[in-house]
Amino acid sequence: MSVLAAIATLALLIVVHELGHFAAARLQQIHVNRFSIGFGPILLKYQGSETEYALRAFPLGGFVGFPDDDPDSDIPPDDPDLLRNRPLLDRAIVISAGVIANLIFAYFLLVSQAAIFGVPDGVAYQPGVTVTQVIAKDSPAAKAHLQAGDIILTVNSEAIAASEDAGTAFKEVVEKSPGQPLDLTVQRGEETLALTLTPEDKDGKGRIGIGLAPNREVLRRHPQGVVEALSVGAEEFQRMTAIIATGFGQLIGNFRETAQQVAGPVAIVDIGAKMASSDLGSLFQFGALISINLAIINILPLPALDGGQLAFLLIEGVRGKPLPSRVQDGIMQTGLVLLLSLGVVLIVRDTINLEVFQQLLQ
């Protein structure tokens, strides 16, 4: 059920994004002839008075189609309500509306989380450190079979005290032990495991390839009215957006070191399922996190993304006329192929890295 909840959340975010484009067009009386969730062969469809609504086989995204791109459309090419015939500002609103919809939806998910499950009211630290992620499949942590969600309780028989600085203390032990085996006691759900890993030597310091956080429980209380829920949602939205934007900056600035951390749809569903199984309220946070990620990714000036189309509009505004259609089509088609290829690569990689798949290979 947690996997289905994560998949449903991703599908909802795609619908929200495409609804943003669709609503922005229809509210401006711009013709829309297709609204599709997914790509590829049509599984289900409904023909409205003007728009075909479809669910397609590959749920890696979606699109809103306009008769501008349909050679079989019976709408005259000079119709003022075709998207291409609208002023730059009207088209920019339609193109950017998906990103705006994702950001607004993320904010209201965080407000809903605060209203339903309570607002943070302090933290209770517990012994150990939590593994937030295993960064690479060939890292010492992965070879020792550490997993995201594991709680490391002891290292070399020394208990890790309940503290805000527990992660820093554990990191210092690892850094001082390059090439030296470390015996760990790990809590995984109801199990207690004994694992051994050997930090690799990088510039004289030990590295094991994991993300860490203190083992803590966030205490919550019900908000004192709608205003507090809105305020808490805004603070969390700002914090989350800043962290995600910083992460993208690090990815662009240091791609070789951070590329392994890029997750595809399978890994995202796996993460969402684990969050949903541990705490239903975390599913709201997962949805907000992915929604903000979708917004930031889509606004990047890359072909086949909303940011790429906005870049075309910017060029048109500077030149006083758009780039030739064949140039735009060639760039967009190349970008779409590369984007879908990347999606397939990430799906294969993340599927192989799933715990269930790894168990089959052992």
C-alpha positions as CSV (number, residue, x, y, z in Angstrom):
1,M,0.0,0.0,0.0
2,S,2.9,2.4,0.7
3,V,4.3,1.8,-2.8
4,L,0.8,2.6,-4.3
5,A,0.6,5.7,-2.1
6,A,4.0,6.9,-3.4
7,I,3.0,6.2,-7.1
8,A,-0.3,7.9,-6.6
9,T,1.5,11.0,-5.1
10,L,3.8,11.2,-8.1
11,A,0.9,10.8,-10.5
12,L,-1.0,13.6,-8.7
13,L,2.0,15.9,-9.0
14,I,2.1,15.4,-12.7
15,V,-1.6,16.1,-13.0
16,V,-1.2,19.3,-11.0
17,H,1.7,20.4,-13.3
18,E,-0.3,19.8,-16.4
19,L,-3.4,21.3,-15.0
20,G,-1.4,24.5,-14.4
21,H,-0.7,24.7,-18.1
22,F,-4.2,23.7,-19.1
23,A,-6.0,26.2,-16.7
24,A,-3.7,29.1,-17.7
25,A,-4.6,28.5,-21.4
26,R,-8.3,28.0,-20.9
27,L,-8.7,31.0,-18.6
28,Q,-7.2,33.1,-21.5
29,Q,-9.5,31.4,-24.0
30,I,-6.6,29.8,-25.8
31,H,-7.4,26.6,-27.7
32,V,-6.3,23.3,-26.2
33,N,-6.8,20.0,-28.0
34,R,-5.0,17.5,-25.8
35,F,-4.4,16.8,-22.1
36,S,-2.4,13.7,-21.5
37,I,-0.8,12.1,-18.4
38,G,2.1,10.0,-19.5
39,F,3.6,9.3,-23.0
40,G,3.3,6.6,-25.6
41,P,0.2,4.5,-26.4
42,I,-3.2,5.6,-25.1
43,L,-4.7,3.4,-22.4
44,L,-7.8,5.5,-21.7
45,K,-9.2,8.6,-23.3
46,Y,-12.2,10.9,-23.3
47,Q,-13.1,13.3,-26.0
48,G,-14.5,16.6,-24.7
49,S,-16.1,19.4,-26.7
50,E,-12.6,20.6,-27.8
51,T,-10.0,18.7,-25.8
52,E,-9.0,15.0,-25.8
53,Y,-8.2,13.8,-22.2
54,A,-5.9,10.7,-22.2
55,L,-4.0,8.4,-19.9
56,R,-0.9,6.9,-21.6
57,A,1.3,3.9,-21.1
58,F,4.5,5.5,-19.8
59,P,3.9,7.6,-16.7
60,L,7.1,9.6,-16.9
61,G,5.4,12.9,-17.3
62,G,2.6,14.4,-19.3
63,F,1.7,17.2,-21.8
64,V,-0.9,19.7,-22.8
65,G,-1.3,19.8,-26.6
66,F,-2.3,22.8,-28.7
67,P,-3.8,22.8,-32.2
68,D,-0.9,25.0,-33.3
69,D,1.1,21.7,-33.6
70,D,-1.7,19.6,-35.2
71,P,-1.6,19.6,-39.0
72,D,-5.2,18.0,-39.0
73,S,-6.7,20.9,-37.0
74,D,-9.5,22.7,-38.7
75,I,-8.8,26.0,-36.8
76,P,-7.6,28.7,-39.2
77,P,-3.8,29.5,-38.8
78,D,-4.6,33.1,-38.1
79,D,-7.1,32.4,-35.3
80,P,-6.2,34.9,-32.5
81,D,-6.9,32.2,-29.9
82,L,-4.1,29.9,-31.1
83,L,-1.2,29.9,-28.6
84,R,1.3,31.0,-31.2
85,N,-0.7,34.0,-32.1
86,R,-0.9,35.4,-28.6
87,P,1.4,38.1,-27.2
88,L,4.7,36.9,-25.5
89,L,3.3,37.6,-22.0
90,D,0.2,35.3,-22.6
91,R,2.4,32.5,-23.9
92,A,4.9,32.9,-21.0
93,I,2.0,32.6,-18.5
94,V,0.9,29.3,-20.1
95,I,4.4,27.9,-20.2
96,S,5.3,28.9,-16.6
97,A,1.9,27.9,-15.1
98,G,2.9,24.3,-14.5
99,V,5.9,25.4,-12.4
100,I,3.7,27.8,-10.5
101,A,1.1,25.1,-9.9
102,N,3.7,22.7,-8.4
103,L,5.0,25.4,-6.1
104,I,1.6,26.4,-4.9
105,F,0.6,22.8,-4.4
106,A,3.8,22.0,-2.4
107,Y,3.0,24.9,-0.1
108,F,-0.6,23.7,0.6
109,L,0.7,20.2,1.1
110,L,2.9,21.5,3.9
111,V,0.1,23.6,5.3
112,S,-2.1,20.5,5.3
113,Q,0.6,18.5,7.0
114,A,0.8,21.1,9.8
115,A,-3.0,21.3,10.1
116,I,-3.7,17.6,10.2
117,F,-0.6,16.1,11.9
118,G,0.5,19.1,13.9
119,V,3.3,21.6,13.9
120,P,6.9,20.9,15.2
121,D,7.2,21.5,19.0
122,G,10.7,20.4,19.8
123,V,12.9,17.4,19.2
124,A,13.5,14.3,21.3
125,Y,17.0,12.8,20.5
126,Q,17.5,9.1,20.9
127,P,20.8,7.0,20.9
128,G,22.4,6.4,17.5
129,V,22.6,8.1,14.1
130,T,20.2,7.5,11.2
131,V,21.4,6.6,7.7
132,T,19.5,9.0,5.4
133,Q,21.0,7.6,2.2
134,V,23.7,5.3,0.8
135,I,25.3,7.5,-1.9
136,A,26.9,4.9,-4.3
137,K,26.4,1.2,-4.8
138,D,30.2,0.6,-4.7
139,S,30.8,2.6,-1.5
140,P,32.0,0.8,1.7
141,A,28.5,1.4,3.2
142,A,26.8,-0.4,0.3
143,K,29.3,-3.2,0.4
144,A,28.6,-3.7,4.1
145,H,24.8,-3.7,3.2
146,L,23.9,-0.6,5.1
147,Q,20.5,0.8,4.0
148,A,18.7,4.1,4.2
149,G,16.7,4.2,7.4
150,D,19.2,2.1,9.4
151,I,20.1,3.4,12.8
152,I,23.7,2.9,13.8
153,L,23.7,2.3,17.6
154,T,27.4,1.5,18.3
155,V,30.7,1.7,16.6
156,N,33.5,-0.6,17.8
157,S,31.3,-1.4,20.9
158,E,31.1,2.3,21.8
159,A,27.5,3.5,22.1
160,I,26.5,6.6,20.1
161,A,24.9,9.0,22.6
162,A,21.6,10.7,22.0
163,S,22.6,14.1,20.8
164,E,22.2,16.7,18.1
165,D,25.9,16.2,17.4
166,A,25.7,12.4,17.1
167,G,26.3,12.5,13.3
168,T,29.4,14.7,13.7
169,A,30.8,12.4,16.4
170,F,30.3,9.3,14.2
171,K,31.8,11.1,11.2
172,E,34.9,11.9,13.2
173,V,35.4,8.2,14.1
174,V,35.1,7.3,10.4
175,E,37.5,10.0,9.2
176,K,40.1,8.8,11.7
177,S,39.8,5.2,10.5
178,P,40.8,5.0,6.8
179,G,41.4,1.3,5.9
180,Q,40.5,0.1,9.4
181,P,37.5,-2.2,9.9
182,L,34.7,-0.7,12.0
183,D,32.2,-3.0,13.8
184,L,28.7,-1.6,13.9
185,T,25.5,-2.4,15.7
186,V,22.6,-1.5,13.5
187,Q,18.9,-1.3,14.1
188,R,16.8,-2.1,11.1
189,G,13.1,-2.1,11.9
190,E,12.7,-4.7,14.6
191,E,16.0,-6.4,13.8
192,T,19.4,-5.7,15.4
193,L,22.3,-6.4,13.0
194,A,26.1,-6.7,13.4
195,L,27.8,-5.2,10.4
196,T,31.5,-4.5,9.6
197,L,32.7,-1.9,7.1
198,T,36.1,-0.5,6.2
199,P,36.3,3.2,5.3
200,E,38.1,4.0,2.1
201,D,41.1,6.3,2.2
202,K,40.4,9.7,0.6
203,D,43.1,12.3,1.1
204,G,44.1,10.6,4.4
205,K,40.5,10.6,5.8
206,G,38.0,7.7,6.0
207,R,34.9,7.8,3.8
208,I,32.0,5.3,3.8
209,G,29.5,7.0,1.4
210,I,26.4,7.7,3.5
211,G,24.3,10.6,4.5
212,L,23.7,11.0,8.3
213,A,21.2,12.6,10.6
214,P,20.7,12.4,14.4
215,N,18.3,9.8,15.5
216,R,15.5,12.0,16.6
217,E,11.7,12.3,16.8
218,V,10.0,15.6,16.0
219,L,7.4,16.3,18.7
220,R,4.2,17.9,17.3
221,R,1.2,19.8,18.6
222,H,-2.0,21.0,16.9
223,P,-1.7,24.5,15.5
224,Q,-3.5,27.3,17.2
225,G,-5.7,28.3,14.2
226,V,-5.3,28.5,10.5
227,V,-2.9,31.4,10.6
228,E,-0.3,29.4,12.4
229,A,-0.7,26.5,10.0
230,L,-0.2,28.9,7.1
231,S,2.9,30.4,8.7
232,V,4.5,27.0,9.6
233,G,3.8,25.8,6.0
234,A,5.5,29.0,4.6
235,E,8.5,28.5,6.8
236,E,8.9,24.8,5.8
237,F,8.3,25.7,2.2
238,Q,11.1,28.3,2.3
239,R,13.5,26.0,4.1
240,M,12.8,23.1,1.7
241,T,13.1,25.2,-1.4
242,A,16.5,26.6,-0.2
243,I,17.9,23.2,0.4
244,I,16.7,21.8,-3.0
245,A,18.1,24.9,-4.8
246,T,21.4,24.4,-3.0
247,G,21.4,20.8,-4.0
248,F,20.9,21.7,-7.7
249,G,23.7,24.2,-7.5
250,Q,26.0,21.6,-6.1
251,L,24.9,19.1,-8.9
252,I,25.7,21.7,-11.6
253,G,28.9,22.9,-10.0
254,N,30.3,19.5,-9.1
255,F,28.5,17.1,-11.4
256,R,31.1,14.3,-11.3
257,E,30.9,14.0,-7.5
258,T,27.2,14.4,-7.2
259,A,25.7,12.6,-10.3
260,Q,25.3,9.3,-8.4
261,Q,22.8,11.1,-6.1
262,V,20.4,11.8,-8.9
263,A,17.3,9.7,-8.5
264,G,14.9,8.4,-11.1
265,P,11.2,7.5,-10.8
266,V,11.9,4.0,-9.3
267,A,14.2,5.4,-6.6
268,I,11.7,8.2,-5.9
269,V,8.9,5.8,-5.4
270,D,11.0,3.6,-3.2
271,I,11.9,6.6,-1.0
272,G,8.2,7.7,-0.9
273,A,7.1,4.2,0.0
274,K,9.5,4.1,3.0
275,M,8.3,7.5,4.2
276,A,4.7,6.5,3.8
277,S,5.2,3.2,5.7
278,S,6.9,5.0,8.6
279,D,4.5,7.9,9.0
280,L,1.5,8.9,6.8
281,G,2.2,12.5,7.6
282,S,5.6,12.2,5.9
283,L,3.8,11.4,2.6
284,F,2.7,15.1,2.6
285,Q,6.3,16.2,3.0
286,F,7.4,13.7,0.3
287,G,4.8,15.2,-2.1
288,A,6.0,18.7,-1.3
289,L,9.6,17.8,-1.8
290,I,9.0,16.2,-5.2
291,S,6.7,19.0,-6.3
292,I,9.3,21.6,-5.6
293,N,11.9,19.5,-7.4
294,L,9.6,19.2,-10.4
295,A,9.2,23.0,-10.4
296,I,12.9,23.7,-10.3
297,I,13.8,21.0,-12.9
298,N,11.1,22.3,-15.3
299,I,12.2,25.9,-15.0
300,L,15.8,25.0,-16.1
301,P,16.5,26.4,-19.6
302,L,16.8,22.9,-21.2
303,P,15.2,21.6,-24.4
304,A,11.8,19.8,-23.8
305,L,11.3,21.5,-20.5
306,D,9.3,24.6,-19.7
307,G,12.4,26.6,-19.1
308,G,13.6,25.7,-22.6
309,Q,10.4,27.1,-24.1
310,L,10.7,30.2,-22.0
311,A,14.2,30.6,-23.4
312,F,12.8,30.5,-26.9
313,L,10.3,33.3,-25.9
314,L,13.2,35.3,-24.5
315,I,15.1,35.0,-27.8
316,E,12.0,36.0,-29.7
317,G,11.6,39.0,-27.5
318,V,15.2,40.1,-28.1
319,R,15.2,39.3,-31.9
320,G,11.7,40.7,-32.5
321,K,10.7,37.4,-34.2
322,P,10.8,33.7,-33.2
323,L,13.5,31.3,-34.3
324,P,12.5,29.3,-37.4
325,S,10.1,26.4,-36.6
326,R,12.5,23.8,-37.9
327,V,15.2,25.0,-35.5
328,Q,12.9,25.0,-32.5
329,D,11.4,21.6,-33.4
330,G,14.9,20.1,-33.9
331,I,16.1,21.4,-30.5
332,M,13.0,20.2,-28.7
333,Q,12.9,16.8,-30.3
334,T,16.6,16.2,-29.5
335,G,15.9,17.4,-25.9
336,L,13.0,15.0,-25.6
337,V,15.0,12.0,-26.8
338,L,17.8,12.8,-24.3
339,L,15.3,13.3,-21.5
340,L,13.5,10.0,-22.1
341,S,16.9,8.3,-22.5
342,L,18.0,9.6,-19.2
343,G,14.7,8.5,-17.6
344,V,15.3,4.9,-18.9
345,V,18.9,4.9,-17.6
346,L,17.8,6.0,-14.2
347,I,14.9,3.5,-14.1
348,V,17.3,0.6,-14.9
349,R,20.0,1.8,-12.4
350,D,17.5,2.4,-9.6
351,T,15.7,-0.9,-10.2
352,I,19.0,-2.8,-10.0
353,N,19.8,-0.9,-6.7
354,L,16.5,-1.8,-5.1
355,E,16.9,-3.9,-2.0
356,V,14.6,-6.7,-3.4
357,F,16.6,-6.9,-6.6
358,Q,19.9,-7.0,-4.7
359,Q,18.6,-9.9,-2.7
360,L,17.9,-11.8,-5.9
361,L,21.5,-11.3,-7.0
362,Q,23.0,-12.6,-3.8
